[in-house]
Amino acid sequence: MAKNQKLLDYTGWMFKWSKSFQLNTKKCKSLCIDESGIPAEHSLNIIGQKFGSLHRSPINFLGRWIYTTLSDKAKLKNVTDKVENILKKINYLALNRVKQTWIYQFGLFHYISWDLMIY
């Protein structure tokens, strides 16, 4: 942990030296993992400002949520629930099979394509 803080202190010095870079600690998140592979709390800071941890809130990066567990199980469950709800809504509509197929092809697939590409 001390080596990480030393690196952050040097990075903070670079920010001060450049005078043109602005640091936004709201956008800074970190994940510290101990020797046993379990995520651990930390108290790292840069230029005297503490920044967040993935323990408190996950981050969203290009549509992908990153959690402390580094697992996609929660997101996969959300995607499957989303698809099941949409399928139920489409089946509830009083439409023939051709129109339902059109909704699947041009509505549902485009709606969930990003989630399927990311995960």
GROMACS elastic network, one bead per residue, 0.5 to 0.9 nm:
[ bonds ]
;  ai    aj funct       b0    kb
    1     4     6  0.51848   500
    1     5     6  0.63485   500
    1     6     6  0.87169   500
    1    32     6  0.85354   500
    1    42     6  0.80499   500
    1    44     6  0.81801   500
    2     5     6  0.51071   500
    2     6     6  0.61643   500
    2     7     6  0.86781   500
    3     6     6  0.50247   500
    3     7     6  0.62598   500
    3     8     6  0.86597   500
    4     7     6  0.51349   500
    4     8     6  0.62516   500
    4     9     6  0.86539   500
    4    44     6  0.79373   500
    5     9     6  0.60862   500
    5    10     6  0.86316   500
    5    44     6  0.60899   500
    5    45     6  0.71742   500
    5    46     6  0.80052   500
    6     9     6  0.50351   500
    6    10     6  0.63526   500
    6    11     6  0.86726   500
    7    10     6  0.51499   500
    7    11     6  0.62320   500
    7    12     6  0.86322   500
    8    12     6  0.60528   500
    8    13     6  0.85415   500
    8    44     6  0.80747   500
    8    45     6  0.71841   500
    8    46     6  0.56333   500
    8    47     6  0.82076   500
    9    13     6  0.62337   500
    9    14     6  0.87101   500
    9    45     6  0.80826   500
    9    46     6  0.60828   500
    9    47     6  0.68663   500
    9    48     6  0.89245   500
   10    14     6  0.63420   500
   10    15     6  0.87810   500
   10    46     6  0.89227   500
   11    14     6  0.50032   500
   11    15     6  0.63623   500
   11    16     6  0.87825   500
   11    46     6  0.76227   500
   11    47     6  0.85737   500
   12    15     6  0.50200   500
   12    16     6  0.63165   500
   12    17     6  0.85580   500
   12    23     6  0.87884   500
   12    46     6  0.56515   500
   12    47     6  0.51466   500
   12    48     6  0.87557   500
   13    16     6  0.51132   500
   13    17     6  0.60392   500
   13    18     6  0.86245   500
   13    47     6  0.76511   500
   14    18     6  0.60917   500
   14    19     6  0.87041   500
   14    21     6  0.89850   500
   15    18     6  0.53584   500
   15    19     6  0.64600   500
   15    20     6  0.77570   500
   15    21     6  0.58871   500
   15    22     6  0.72376   500
   15    23     6  0.74795   500
   15    47     6  0.85503   500
   16    19     6  0.54509   500
   16    20     6  0.84069   500
   16    21     6  0.80136   500
   16    22     6  0.89622   500
   16    47     6  0.84648   500
   17    20     6  0.85537   500
   18    21     6  0.62972   500
   19    22     6  0.78241   500
   23    26     6  0.89167   500
   23    27     6  0.87201   500
   23    28     6  0.88264   500
   23    46     6  0.89547   500
   23    47     6  0.89350   500
   24    27     6  0.57689   500
   24    28     6  0.70087   500
   25    29     6  0.79873   500
   25    45     6  0.89659   500
   25    46     6  0.81842   500
   25    49     6  0.70261   500
   25    50     6  0.72635   500
   25    51     6  0.53480   500
   25    52     6  0.77100   500
   26    29     6  0.78693   500
   26    51     6  0.67316   500
   26    52     6  0.72540   500
   27    51     6  0.81869   500
   27    52     6  0.83140   500
   28    51     6  0.58101   500
   28    52     6  0.64230   500
   28    53     6  0.83602   500
   29    51     6  0.62087   500
   29    53     6  0.51479   500
   29    54     6  0.63779   500
   29    58     6  0.87625   500
   29    59     6  0.78461   500
   30    42     6  0.87522   500
   30    44     6  0.87038   500
   30    51     6  0.77618   500
   30    52     6  0.65782   500
   30    54     6  0.61730   500
   30    55     6  0.89484   500
   31    39     6  0.69202   500
   31    40     6  0.77199   500
   31    41     6  0.82199   500
   31    42     6  0.84783   500
   31    53     6  0.60401   500
   31    54     6  0.57875   500
   31    55     6  0.77701   500
   31    68     6  0.71005   500
   32    38     6  0.85108   500
   32    39     6  0.56822   500
   32    40     6  0.54733   500
   32    41     6  0.67940   500
   32    42     6  0.68558   500
   32    53     6  0.83164   500
   32    54     6  0.88404   500
   33    36     6  0.77976   500
   33    37     6  0.55850   500
   33    38     6  0.54593   500
   33    40     6  0.55023   500
   33    41     6  0.85481   500
   34    37     6  0.54513   500
   34    38     6  0.56935   500
   34    39     6  0.62987   500
   34    40     6  0.61609   500
   35    38     6  0.75056   500
   36    39     6  0.88600   500
   37    40     6  0.89676   500
   38    69     6  0.85585   500
   39    55     6  0.81023   500
   39    68     6  0.67842   500
   39    69     6  0.75842   500
   40    55     6  0.83331   500
   41    53     6  0.75758   500
   41    55     6  0.73753   500
   42    53     6  0.77433   500
   43    50     6  0.70421   500
   43    51     6  0.82731   500
   44    49     6  0.86056   500
   44    50     6  0.61330   500
   44    51     6  0.70067   500
   44    52     6  0.88496   500
   45    48     6  0.57390   500
   45    49     6  0.51923   500
   45    51     6  0.60178   500
   46    49     6  0.53485   500
   46    50     6  0.64901   500
   46    51     6  0.76461   500
   47    50     6  0.84195   500
   52    55     6  0.82907   500
   52    56     6  0.72881   500
   52    57     6  0.80075   500
   53    56     6  0.58284   500
   53    57     6  0.69609   500
   53    58     6  0.81812   500
   53    68     6  0.87524   500
   54    57     6  0.51785   500
   54    58     6  0.51115   500
   54    59     6  0.71983   500
   54    66     6  0.80588   500
   54    67     6  0.63965   500
   54    68     6  0.54533   500
   55    58     6  0.72439   500
   55    67     6  0.78580   500
   55    68     6  0.58669   500
   56    68     6  0.89067   500
   57    67     6  0.77626   500
   57    68     6  0.85946   500
   58    65     6  0.65264   500
   58    66     6  0.55421   500
   58    68     6  0.70521   500
   59    64     6  0.81383   500
   59    65     6  0.56151   500
   59    66     6  0.53687   500
   59    67     6  0.70810   500
   60    63     6  0.58458   500
   60    64     6  0.54291   500
   60    66     6  0.62924   500
   61    64     6  0.51486   500
   61    65     6  0.63315   500
   61    66     6  0.73935   500
   62    65     6  0.83693   500
   62   118     6  0.84549   500
   63   114     6  0.79189   500
   63   115     6  0.76453   500
   63   118     6  0.73608   500
   64    75     6  0.84808   500
   64   115     6  0.80586   500
   64   118     6  0.64261   500
   64   119     6  0.77574   500
   65    72     6  0.83970   500
   65    75     6  0.74154   500
   66    69     6  0.83484   500
   66    70     6  0.63743   500
   66    71     6  0.79406   500
   66    72     6  0.81247   500
   67    70     6  0.53708   500
   67    71     6  0.69422   500
   67    72     6  0.82146   500
   67    74     6  0.89945   500
   68    71     6  0.79331   500
   69    72     6  0.85124   500
   71    74     6  0.75167   500
   71    75     6  0.85387   500
   72    75     6  0.53428   500
   72    76     6  0.60165   500
   72    77     6  0.85875   500
   72   119     6  0.75322   500
   73    76     6  0.51479   500
   73    77     6  0.61900   500
   73    78     6  0.86809   500
   74    77     6  0.52100   500
   74    78     6  0.63301   500
   74    79     6  0.88045   500
   75    79     6  0.61786   500
   75    80     6  0.86147   500
   75   119     6  0.82020   500
   76    79     6  0.50772   500
   76    80     6  0.61573   500
   76    81     6  0.85208   500
   76   115     6  0.89220   500
   76   119     6  0.74567   500
   77    80     6  0.51798   500
   77    81     6  0.60715   500
   77    82     6  0.84930   500
   78    81     6  0.51480   500
   78    82     6  0.60736   500
   78    83     6  0.86723   500
   79    82     6  0.50284   500
   79    83     6  0.62171   500
   79    84     6  0.86102   500
   79   112     6  0.79641   500
   79   115     6  0.70206   500
   79   116     6  0.82155   500
   80    83     6  0.51140   500
   80    84     6  0.60890   500
   80    85     6  0.85924   500
   81    84     6  0.50901   500
   81    85     6  0.61526   500
   81    86     6  0.86378   500
   82    85     6  0.52800   500
   82    86     6  0.63223   500
   82    87     6  0.86972   500
   82   112     6  0.85858   500
   83    86     6  0.51517   500
   83    87     6  0.60973   500
   83    88     6  0.85867   500
   83   108     6  0.80835   500
   83   112     6  0.76215   500
   84    87     6  0.50869   500
   84    88     6  0.61579   500
   84    89     6  0.86582   500
   85    88     6  0.51514   500
   85    89     6  0.62881   500
   85    90     6  0.87278   500
   86    89     6  0.50598   500
   86    90     6  0.61872   500
   86    91     6  0.85904   500
   86   108     6  0.75952   500
   87    90     6  0.50952   500
   87    91     6  0.60697   500
   87    92     6  0.84626   500
   87   104     6  0.85450   500
   87   108     6  0.83980   500
   88    91     6  0.51324   500
   88    92     6  0.60593   500
   88    93     6  0.88537   500
   89    92     6  0.50687   500
   89    93     6  0.66136   500
   90    93     6  0.54046   500
   90    94     6  0.86740   500
   90    95     6  0.85248   500
   90   100     6  0.68440   500
   90   103     6  0.78347   500
   90   104     6  0.83872   500
   91    94     6  0.77221   500
   91    95     6  0.81385   500
   91   100     6  0.76531   500
   92    95     6  0.85511   500
   93    96     6  0.89438   500
   93   100     6  0.84979   500
   95    98     6  0.80750   500
   95    99     6  0.61026   500
   95   100     6  0.63242   500
   96    99     6  0.56134   500
   96   100     6  0.63590   500
   96   101     6  0.87582   500
   97   101     6  0.59986   500
   97   102     6  0.85428   500
   98   101     6  0.50964   500
   98   102     6  0.62696   500
   98   103     6  0.87795   500
   99   103     6  0.63020   500
   99   104     6  0.86763   500
  100   103     6  0.50475   500
  100   104     6  0.62411   500
  100   105     6  0.86627   500
  101   105     6  0.61246   500
  101   106     6  0.85563   500
  102   105     6  0.51239   500
  102   106     6  0.59394   500
  102   107     6  0.76039   500
  103   106     6  0.54251   500
  103   108     6  0.64101   500
  103   109     6  0.86705   500
  104   107     6  0.55219   500
  104   109     6  0.61997   500
  104   110     6  0.88075   500
  105   108     6  0.63384   500
  105   109     6  0.57240   500
  105   110     6  0.77392   500
  106   109     6  0.63444   500
  106   110     6  0.63287   500
  106   111     6  0.86359   500
  107   110     6  0.55894   500
  107   111     6  0.60845   500
  107   112     6  0.88660   500
  108   111     6  0.50030   500
  108   112     6  0.62930   500
  108   113     6  0.82862   500
  109   112     6  0.54789   500
  109   113     6  0.56299   500
  110   113     6  0.51112   500
  110   114     6  0.77903   500
  111   114     6  0.75002   500
  111   115     6  0.85293   500
  112   115     6  0.53950   500
  112   116     6  0.63240   500
  112   117     6  0.87583   500
  113   116     6  0.51003   500
  113   117     6  0.60951   500
  113   118     6  0.86607   500
  114   117     6  0.50668   500
  114   118     6  0.61589   500
  114   119     6  0.86067   500
  115   118     6  0.53230   500
  115   119     6  0.61950   500
  116   119     6  0.53505   500
